[in-house]
């Protein structure tokens, strides 16, 4: 085998009915945030995606195992838990449960202050789930709703199970239900057959939604998927052009979202201590902290990076070591991707 130049594949084929494989408990370096994988596999079969074949059907972690892992993390100092999965919103579909059950399970663990969700499929949200989620005070108001395209005809060829009208309505509903709600997304450009008109529709839709941030990426062919064999594949140069335009549009939305947060006070979990050298650099993150004062920043002060409940990064000052603690921070400005502020 050492001299074999061909790929060696040693993976058993997934079968219907297989159970969730538990992962060993481990620690994370930050001591503030941790992740619990509660679901694996996917039954959606989007035409561009090989995951259902590679990961198999949906299977969910037992609630008792989720609770045990959450208790372990809380006992080791973690306060902010993110629930993840290959198709997170499919959690419990094979056992009669749903994502709300997993969230409430973790919420009942003492010491856990915040619960976040990974990437979500929009069509799995109904009014009942939104209403039930709104009653959980530990759930953070940040929803990463995978869009993929803002053009209905492209969504149909992708085998996505919603249209732009449904998606826009869900965003509106979440924003009305959750105070300070932020909505982020994934947007694909250059899907096979995506005409210039299709792309312009998608670009316009993304601008109208006003995402807090977006992961923009070009379609990439995957052998074994229907999209790989579709006609009218888009050139790499054209995909790069469309990526630049979509990134610019979503960055503009990001700037607008950050600007709206300036002047308000937010609960921030202090996560990472930044290098104090930024305090003396005019282009550093602290240049806007004391916008109403000409005095220099005390070099003995701590500079922290943390997250608001709606998953927005904030850089702020502290006179003491507060890593892992939750503090109230007034936002005084923002850079390209994060907020600036000070403790109040």
RODO-2510 file (C-alpha; in nm, 4 decimals, decimal comma):
residues 344
     n   res          X          Y          Z
     1     x     0,0000     0,0000     0,0000
     2     x     0,2901     0,2379     0,0635
     3     x     0,3738     0,2370    -0,3078
     4     x     0,0165     0,2712    -0,4330
     5     x    -0,0464     0,6052    -0,6076
     6     x    -0,4251     0,5664    -0,6247
     7     x    -0,6629     0,6962    -0,3543
     8     x    -0,7497     0,4381    -0,0883
     9     x    -1,1080     0,4646     0,0368
    10     x    -1,1907     0,2944     0,3655
    11     x    -1,5397     0,4255     0,4410
    12     x    -1,8421     0,2020     0,4923
    13     x    -2,1501     0,2939     0,2924
    14     x    -2,4204     0,4630     0,4998
    15     x    -2,7406     0,2658     0,5507
    16     x    -3,0942     0,3671     0,6394
    17     x    -3,1650     0,3419     1,0099
    18     x    -2,8100     0,3854     1,1371
    19     x    -2,7788     0,5680     1,4672
    20     x    -2,6009     0,8898     1,5616
    21     x    -2,2355     0,8190     1,6408
    22     x    -2,1437     0,9908     1,9702
    23     x    -1,8205     1,1880     1,9732
    24     x    -1,5819     1,1940     2,2715
    25     x    -1,6152     1,4925     2,5030
    26     x    -1,3310     1,7381     2,4713
    27     x    -1,2307     2,0832     2,5905
    28     x    -1,1902     2,3996     2,3849
    29     x    -0,9200     2,6590     2,4291
    30     x    -1,1339     2,9723     2,4619
    31     x    -1,3064     2,8768     2,7890
    32     x    -1,6088     3,0805     2,6841
    33     x    -1,7715     2,9158     2,3819
    34     x    -1,8122     2,5510     2,2913
    35     x    -1,9975     2,3423     2,0325
    36     x    -2,2249     2,0426     2,0620
    37     x    -2,2942     1,8426     1,7493
    38     x    -2,6491     1,7120     1,7831
    39     x    -2,7280     1,5895     1,4306
    40     x    -2,5603     1,4190     1,1363
    41     x    -2,6629     1,3385     0,7798
    42     x    -2,9082     1,5012     0,5409
    43     x    -3,2174     1,3956     0,3451
    44     x    -3,2527     1,7083     0,1298
    45     x    -3,0602     1,6102    -0,1868
    46     x    -2,9901     1,9581    -0,3213
    47     x    -2,8662     1,9121    -0,6769
    48     x    -2,5224     2,0647    -0,6064
    49     x    -2,4497     1,8732    -0,2854
    50     x    -2,2860     1,5350    -0,2258
    51     x    -2,3440     1,5355     0,1525
    52     x    -2,6445     1,2945     0,1575
    53     x    -2,4251     1,0338    -0,0106
    54     x    -2,1173     1,1117     0,1960
    55     x    -2,2873     1,1488     0,5362
    56     x    -2,6001     0,9360     0,5002
    57     x    -2,9529     0,9996     0,6267
    58     x    -3,0532     1,2219     0,9176
    59     x    -2,9777     1,0877     1,2644
    60     x    -2,9959     1,2749     1,5917
    61     x    -2,8158     1,2674     1,9240
    62     x    -3,0136     1,1409     2,2220
    63     x    -3,1416     1,4181     2,4519
    64     x    -2,9807     1,2535     2,7549
    65     x    -2,6436     1,2604     2,5782
    66     x    -2,6928     1,6246     2,4826
    67     x    -2,7721     1,7159     2,8436
    68     x    -2,4694     1,5237     2,9707
    69     x    -2,2369     1,7014     2,7290
    70     x    -2,3841     2,0409     2,8175
    71     x    -2,3326     1,9722     3,1896
    72     x    -1,9729     1,8699     3,1250
    73     x    -1,9059     2,1910     2,9327
    74     x    -2,0750     2,4074     3,1968
    75     x    -1,8677     2,2425     3,4709
    76     x    -1,5558     2,3290     3,2703
    77     x    -1,6394     2,6980     3,2487
    78     x    -1,8237     2,7302     2,9187
    79     x    -2,1161     2,9708     2,9175
    80     x    -2,1927     3,0028     2,5460
    81     x    -2,2997     2,6857     2,3605
    82     x    -2,3549     2,6524     1,9858
    83     x    -2,5615     2,3593     1,8584
    84     x    -2,4410     2,2263     1,5241
    85     x    -2,5299     1,9618     1,2698
    86     x    -2,5041     1,8759     0,9024
    87     x    -2,8732     1,9651     0,8690
    88     x    -2,9407     2,1131     1,2101
    89     x    -3,3106     2,1883     1,1652
    90     x    -3,3715     1,8216     1,0809
    91     x    -3,2861     1,7270     1,4393
    92     x    -3,5338     1,4771     1,5817
    93     x    -3,7288     1,4161     1,2592
    94     x    -3,6711     1,0426     1,2922
    95     x    -3,7811     1,0347     1,6581
    96     x    -4,0732     1,2801     1,6687
    97     x    -3,8691     1,5662     1,8180
    98     x    -3,7510     1,8958     1,6709
    99     x    -3,4795     2,1547     1,7234
   100     x    -3,6761     2,3204     2,0063
   101     x    -3,6395     2,0054     2,2177
   102     x    -3,2610     2,0159     2,1895
   103     x    -3,2469     2,3863     2,2719
   104     x    -3,4669     2,3442     2,5794
   105     x    -3,2565     2,0467     2,6881
   106     x    -2,9393     2,2582     2,6933
   107     x    -3,1239     2,5567     2,8390
   108     x    -3,2146     2,3526     3,1470
   109     x    -2,8462     2,3001     3,2328
   110     x    -2,7220     2,5344     3,5059
   111     x    -2,4303     2,7582     3,4114
   112     x    -2,5197     2,7851     3,0426
   113     x    -2,6026     3,1490     2,9713
   114     x    -2,6332     3,1562     2,5928
   115     x    -2,7410     2,9097     2,3264
   116     x    -2,6621     2,9651     1,9596
   117     x    -2,7602     2,7755     1,6477
   118     x    -2,5498     2,6785     1,3478
   119     x    -2,6671     2,6954     0,9865
   120     x    -3,0442     2,6574     0,9435
   121     x    -3,2718     2,5488     0,6589
   122     x    -3,5449     2,8156     0,6254
   123     x    -3,8289     2,5852     0,5179
   124     x    -3,7990     2,3852     0,8411
   125     x    -3,9261     2,6860     1,0383
   126     x    -4,2996     2,7145     1,0929
   127     x    -4,5004     2,9468     1,3164
   128     x    -4,5073     2,6910     1,5965
   129     x    -4,1301     2,6574     1,6074
   130     x    -4,0719     3,0335     1,5898
   131     x    -4,3200     3,0886     1,8736
   132     x    -4,1638     2,8170     2,0877
   133     x    -3,8113     2,9506     2,0292
   134     x    -3,9191     3,3012     2,1282
   135     x    -4,0034     3,1788     2,4791
   136     x    -3,6470     3,0643     2,5511
   137     x    -3,4539     3,3497     2,7137
   138     x    -3,1157     3,1814     2,6637
   139     x    -3,1522     3,1482     2,2869
   140     x    -2,9514     3,4198     2,1123
   141     x    -3,1345     3,6205     1,8421
   142     x    -2,9037     3,5250     1,5567
   143     x    -3,0250     3,3061     1,2708
   144     x    -2,8012     3,1844     0,9902
   145     x    -3,0625     3,1069     0,7241
   146     x    -2,9047     2,9431     0,4211
   147     x    -3,0362     3,1259     0,1120
   148     x    -2,8108     2,9976    -0,1714
   149     x    -2,9894     3,2097    -0,4329
   150     x    -3,2297     3,5014    -0,4440
   151     x    -3,3780     3,3838    -0,7739
   152     x    -3,6757     3,1454    -0,7701
   153     x    -3,5875     2,9623    -1,0915
   154     x    -3,2343     2,8950    -0,9654
   155     x    -3,3680     2,7760    -0,6286
   156     x    -3,5939     2,5316    -0,8142
   157     x    -3,3014     2,3888    -1,0158
   158     x    -3,1060     2,3586    -0,6912
   159     x    -3,3947     2,1543    -0,5435
   160     x    -3,4277     2,4015    -0,2583
   161     x    -3,7664     2,3672    -0,0880
   162     x    -3,8709     2,7322    -0,0568
   163     x    -3,8988     3,0412    -0,2723
   164     x    -3,7869     3,3987    -0,2161
   165     x    -4,1315     3,5067    -0,0951
   166     x    -4,1255     3,2474     0,1842
   167     x    -3,7679     3,3385     0,2762
   168     x    -3,8405     3,7115     0,2956
   169     x    -4,1502     3,6450     0,5054
   170     x    -3,9525     3,4331     0,7493
   171     x    -3,6885     3,7055     0,7887
   172     x    -3,9604     3,9594     0,8622
   173     x    -4,1242     3,7270     1,1143
   174     x    -3,7977     3,6610     1,2990
   175     x    -3,7112     4,0291     1,3151
   176     x    -4,0523     4,1120     1,4603
   177     x    -4,0319     3,8275     1,7126
   178     x    -3,6732     3,8639     1,8401
   179     x    -3,5378     4,1977     1,9627
   180     x    -3,2074     4,2914     1,8022
   181     x    -3,2322     3,9965     1,5641
   182     x    -2,9469     3,9467     1,3180
   183     x    -2,9867     3,7328     1,0066
   184     x    -2,6828     3,5959     0,8242
   185     x    -2,6666     3,3653     0,5261
   186     x    -2,4818     3,1733     0,2552
   187     x    -2,5172     3,2864    -0,1077
   188     x    -2,3949     3,0885    -0,4075
   189     x    -2,3191     3,2546    -0,7418
   190     x    -2,2603     3,0936    -1,0798
   191     x    -2,4894     2,7917    -1,0450
   192     x    -2,5290     2,6137    -1,3820
   193     x    -2,7744     2,8012    -1,6005
   194     x    -2,7736     3,1130    -1,3810
   195     x    -2,8250     3,3851    -1,6423
   196     x    -2,7235     3,7454    -1,5943
   197     x    -3,0884     3,8249    -1,5242
   198     x    -3,1036     3,5452    -1,2637
   199     x    -2,7937     3,6836    -1,0957
   200     x    -2,9324     4,0376    -1,0924
   201     x    -3,2493     3,9039    -0,9250
   202     x    -3,0404     3,7299    -0,6607
   203     x    -2,8277     4,0408    -0,6062
   204     x    -3,1355     4,2611    -0,5687
   205     x    -3,2974     4,0179    -0,3258
   206     x    -2,9848     4,0064    -0,1066
   207     x    -2,9761     4,3876    -0,0950
   208     x    -3,3437     4,4078     0,0005
   209     x    -3,3114     4,1560     0,2859
   210     x    -3,0202     4,3485     0,4395
   211     x    -2,8171     4,0634     0,5896
   212     x    -2,6002     4,1277     0,8954
   213     x    -2,3320     3,9328     0,7103
   214     x    -2,3120     3,6789     0,4283
   215     x    -2,0781     3,4035     0,3167
   216     x    -2,0594     3,4452    -0,0616
   217     x    -1,9068     3,1648    -0,2665
   218     x    -1,8916     3,0443    -0,6264
   219     x    -2,0559     2,7196    -0,7348
   220     x    -1,8075     2,4312    -0,7444
   221     x    -1,8768     2,1134    -0,9378
   222     x    -1,9061     1,7910    -0,7369
   223     x    -1,8844     1,4608    -0,9182
   224     x    -2,1912     1,2452    -0,8565
   225     x    -2,4345     1,5362    -0,8191
   226     x    -2,7054     1,6299    -1,0744
   227     x    -2,5677     1,9840    -1,1059
   228     x    -2,2332     1,8500    -1,2253
   229     x    -2,4033     1,7239    -1,5421
   230     x    -2,6242     2,0282    -1,5999
   231     x    -2,5699     2,2306    -1,9180
   232     x    -2,4629     2,5956    -1,9277
   233     x    -2,1854     2,5748    -1,6712
   234     x    -2,0565     2,9230    -1,5786
   235     x    -1,6925     3,0139    -1,6429
   236     x    -1,4584     3,0716    -1,3496
   237     x    -1,3989     3,4297    -1,4602
   238     x    -1,7709     3,5061    -1,4612
   239     x    -1,8207     3,3382    -1,1237
   240     x    -1,5390     3,5531    -0,9825
   241     x    -1,7029     3,8696    -1,1202
   242     x    -2,0384     3,7816    -0,9708
   243     x    -1,8737     3,6954    -0,6378
   244     x    -1,7149     4,0407    -0,6211
   245     x    -2,0458     4,2136    -0,6877
   246     x    -2,2346     4,0032    -0,4311
   247     x    -1,9637     4,0492    -0,1678
   248     x    -1,9712     4,4265    -0,2183
   249     x    -2,3507     4,4328    -0,1829
   250     x    -2,3564     4,2221     0,1339
   251     x    -2,0696     4,4220     0,2854
   252     x    -2,2774     4,7357     0,2348
   253     x    -2,5620     4,5658     0,4213
   254     x    -2,3136     4,4669     0,6936
   255     x    -2,2031     4,8295     0,7318
   256     x    -2,5649     4,9409     0,7632
   257     x    -2,6345     4,6768     1,0273
   258     x    -2,3308     4,7795     1,2340
   259     x    -2,4190     5,1478     1,2042
   260     x    -2,7637     5,0829     1,3488
   261     x    -2,6017     4,9321     1,6602
   262     x    -2,3890     5,2403     1,7348
   263     x    -2,5056     5,4305     2,0435
   264     x    -2,6782     5,1327     2,2051
   265     x    -2,5739     4,9206     2,5028
   266     x    -2,5353     4,5440     2,4583
   267     x    -2,4578     4,2476     2,6792
   268     x    -2,1178     4,1165     2,5671
   269     x    -1,9345     3,7989     2,6648
   270     x    -1,5625     3,8823     2,6998
   271     x    -1,3839     3,6128     2,5020
   272     x    -1,0345     3,7079     2,3885
   273     x    -0,7807     3,9540     2,5219
   274     x    -0,6307     4,1517     2,2355
   275     x    -0,2782     4,2854     2,2074
   276     x    -0,2525     4,6139     2,4004
   277     x    -0,0332     4,7593     2,1257
   278     x    -0,3527     4,8555     1,9443
   279     x    -0,4128     5,1218     2,2086
   280     x    -0,1293     5,3406     2,0775
   281     x    -0,1892     5,2905     1,7059
   282     x    -0,4051     5,5566     1,5384
   283     x    -0,5377     5,3002     1,2925
   284     x    -0,5970     5,0374     1,5589
   285     x    -0,9343     4,9238     1,6930
   286     x    -0,9222     5,1621     1,9895
   287     x    -0,9013     5,4849     1,7909
   288     x    -1,2765     5,5393     1,8238
   289     x    -1,3230     5,4253     2,1827
   290     x    -1,2711     5,7709     2,3301
   291     x    -1,4262     5,9755     2,0539
   292     x    -1,5298     6,2465     2,3048
   293     x    -1,1903     6,2730     2,4676
   294     x    -0,8393     6,3644     2,3537
   295     x    -0,6731     6,1702     2,6355
   296     x    -0,4663     5,8674     2,5495
   297     x    -0,5772     5,5186     2,6377
   298     x    -0,4135     5,3833     2,9536
   299     x    -0,1626     5,1209     2,8443
   300     x    -0,2438     4,9142     3,1553
   301     x    -0,6024     4,8650     3,0449
   302     x    -0,7148     4,5388     2,8897
   303     x    -0,8487     4,5247     2,5367
   304     x    -1,1115     4,2564     2,4812
   305     x    -1,2994     4,1057     2,1940
   306     x    -1,6418     3,9595     2,2631
   307     x    -1,9780     3,8790     2,1108
   308     x    -2,3174     4,0374     2,1568
   309     x    -2,6158     3,8064     2,1811
   310     x    -2,6884     3,8624     1,8121
   311     x    -2,3388     3,7381     1,7202
   312     x    -2,1694     4,0701     1,6505
   313     x    -1,8039     4,1108     1,7479
   314     x    -1,7164     4,4032     1,9769
   315     x    -1,3739     4,5365     2,0810
   316     x    -1,3801     4,7209     2,4122
   317     x    -1,1704     4,8340     2,7083
   318     x    -1,1580     4,7005     3,0621
   319     x    -0,9590     4,8031     3,3676
   320     x    -0,9344     4,4412     3,4833
   321     x    -0,9169     4,0818     3,3632
   322     x    -1,2760     3,9875     3,2768
   323     x    -1,2300     3,7006     3,0328
   324     x    -1,5331     3,4707     3,0431
   325     x    -1,7529     3,7302     3,2108
   326     x    -2,0570     3,9049     3,0670
   327     x    -2,0527     4,2860     3,0731
   328     x    -2,2626     4,5718     2,9358
   329     x    -2,0858     4,7583     2,6561
   330     x    -2,1902     5,0841     2,4923
   331     x    -2,1115     5,0851     2,1204
   332     x    -1,9353     5,4044     2,0064
   333     x    -1,8409     5,3141     1,6493
   334     x    -1,7533     5,0347     1,4119
   335     x    -1,4894     4,9118     1,1710
   336     x    -1,5473     4,6980     0,8607
   337     x    -1,6454     4,3859     1,0503
   338     x    -1,6729     4,4662     1,4208
   339     x    -1,8018     4,7194     1,6715
   340     x    -1,6072     4,9489     1,9082
   341     x    -1,7217     5,0311     2,2603
   342     x    -1,6574     5,0635     2,6313
   343     x    -1,8011     4,9072     2,9457
   344     x    -2,0820     5,0947     3,1192
***
